[in-house]
Amino acid sequence: MSAPSRSRPAGLEQVPFALVLVLVAVAALRIAQYHWRQGAVIVGGALLVAAVFRAVLPSTRAGLLAVRGRPVDVLSYTGLGLVILFFAFTITNVPFGG
């Protein structure tokens, strides 16, 4: 008789992806309230959070954050997140909340 296998509840590997989606939803709410710079900063931060999750979690636990190979995913999430943050912080003549 084999030892019982330890299994996680179905869908638990999608928790990191769900956390990133919650951040994006908050960003969409801020953008809808005409605080587009704050929303852009939150989107950039969400992408950096996705990069950290993808870097530290094995592919079996990264869920839908695992799109390609780990290096490609981490570089893509990090690069896009930094670009969005750069533009959000460097656009001038508009207050941060505006």
C-alpha positions as CSV (number, residue, x, y, z in Angstrom):
1,M,0.0,0.0,0.0
2,S,1.4,3.4,-1.0
3,A,1.7,6.3,1.4
4,P,-1.1,8.9,1.1
5,S,-0.1,11.8,-1.1
6,R,-0.3,15.3,0.3
7,S,-2.3,17.3,-2.1
8,R,-3.2,21.0,-2.0
9,P,-6.7,22.1,-2.6
10,A,-7.5,22.7,-6.3
11,G,-6.8,26.2,-7.4
12,L,-4.4,27.1,-4.6
13,E,-1.7,27.7,-7.2
14,Q,-3.7,30.6,-8.6
15,V,-3.5,32.6,-5.3
16,P,-0.4,34.7,-6.5
17,F,-2.2,35.4,-9.8
18,A,-5.3,36.4,-7.9
19,L,-3.3,38.8,-5.7
20,V,-1.9,40.5,-8.8
21,L,-5.4,40.7,-10.3
22,V,-6.7,42.4,-7.1
23,L,-3.9,45.0,-7.5
24,V,-4.9,45.6,-11.1
25,A,-8.5,46.0,-10.1
26,V,-7.6,48.6,-7.5
27,A,-5.6,50.4,-10.2
28,A,-8.5,50.3,-12.6
29,L,-10.7,51.8,-9.9
30,R,-8.2,54.6,-9.3
31,I,-8.0,55.3,-13.0
32,A,-11.8,55.3,-13.3
33,Q,-11.8,58.0,-10.5
34,Y,-9.5,60.1,-12.7
35,H,-6.4,59.4,-10.7
36,W,-4.6,57.9,-13.7
37,R,-1.1,58.4,-12.4
38,Q,-1.8,56.6,-9.1
39,G,-3.5,53.8,-11.1
40,A,-0.4,53.5,-13.4
41,V,1.9,53.3,-10.3
42,I,-0.3,50.5,-8.9
43,V,-0.2,48.6,-12.3
44,G,3.6,48.9,-12.4
45,G,3.8,47.7,-8.8
46,A,1.5,44.8,-9.6
47,L,3.8,43.7,-12.4
48,L,6.8,43.9,-10.0
49,V,4.9,41.8,-7.5
50,A,4.2,39.3,-10.3
51,A,7.9,39.2,-11.1
52,V,8.8,38.5,-7.5
53,F,6.2,35.7,-7.3
54,R,7.4,34.2,-10.6
55,A,11.0,34.4,-9.4
56,V,10.5,32.7,-6.1
57,L,7.7,30.2,-6.7
58,P,8.2,27.0,-8.6
59,S,6.3,26.8,-11.9
60,T,3.8,24.4,-10.4
61,R,2.8,27.0,-7.8
62,A,3.1,30.1,-10.0
63,G,-0.2,29.3,-11.7
64,L,-1.1,31.6,-14.6
65,L,1.9,33.8,-13.9
66,A,4.0,31.1,-15.5
67,V,3.6,31.9,-19.2
68,R,7.1,31.2,-20.6
69,G,10.3,30.1,-19.0
70,R,11.1,31.6,-15.6
71,P,13.8,34.0,-16.9
72,V,11.6,35.3,-19.7
73,D,8.7,35.8,-17.4
74,V,10.7,37.6,-14.7
75,L,12.4,39.9,-17.2
76,S,9.1,40.7,-19.0
77,Y,7.2,41.5,-15.8
78,T,10.1,43.5,-14.4
79,G,10.8,45.4,-17.6
80,L,7.2,46.3,-18.3
81,G,6.6,47.3,-14.6
82,L,9.6,49.6,-14.6
83,V,8.6,51.2,-17.9
84,I,5.1,51.9,-16.6
85,L,6.5,53.3,-13.3
86,F,9.0,55.4,-15.2
87,F,6.3,57.0,-17.3
88,A,3.9,57.5,-14.4
89,F,6.6,59.3,-12.4
90,T,8.1,61.4,-15.2
91,I,5.1,62.8,-16.9
92,T,5.0,66.5,-15.9
93,N,2.5,69.3,-15.7
94,V,0.0,67.1,-13.9
95,P,-0.3,66.6,-10.2
96,F,0.4,63.0,-9.0
97,G,-3.2,62.4,-8.2
98,G,-4.4,63.9,-11.5
